[in-house]
Amino acid sequence: MFKNAFATLVWNKQIEQIKNYQKDLIDYCYKIKNDSSSEYNSNTDGYQSKLLKLDQPLISKFINDIKDYIVNYANVYEIVSLFEIEIDDMWININQKNDYLLPHIHSQKDFSGVFFLKASKNSGTLILENPDVGYQYQKFFTKNKNNFIYNCYNCQQFFVEPLDLKLVLFPAHIKHFVTKNLTNDDRISIAFDVNIITKNENWKKQYV
Ligand SMILES: [Fe+2]
């Protein structure tokens, strides 16, 4: 009987209901860009906003629309106690032609997510790296790269093609980066981190 000893869970889906206010979100992103300077973290020349206020009405509506998907994602981890998910940080990336994001992880978070608010096939691929670095010591798979069909057991990288309204969730410790935007259009994404909050932790937070 085959068993997966370890696995990395990536989830992605186009969230059609956000199409109703996609333009409003895009306008909001450009307003943020116009009003405040860029941070410099994983970005090169692209714009990366400071952290968004999560109670801003449009952002709050967005979080409401993606929350159930995040809970479903977290459920795969079979957390025993009652839990809630908490959006920890959220920020905007606007990448023009030739902008890209450097490899990085999101430390001290549980899950990470990205929502492609405005993206297309060649506007920059999100690439996740296999956290099992042991593959570099294998013999056949490192020397015969054209002699096997890539699957989750033998690949070193996982490609997520950008697409308008696509939401992607993955473990926060997975190293990831974004390739160059090869189009003339801006690529806009909303990135965020998620923490798991158990009921006990919530209770502890309430007393001082
Ligand atoms: Fe990231």
Boltz pocket constraint, residues with backbone or C-beta under 6 A from the ligand:
constraints:
  - pocket:
      binder: B
      contacts: [[A, 42], [A, 104], [A, 105], [A, 106], [A, 112], [A, 176], [A, 191]]
      max_distance: 6.0
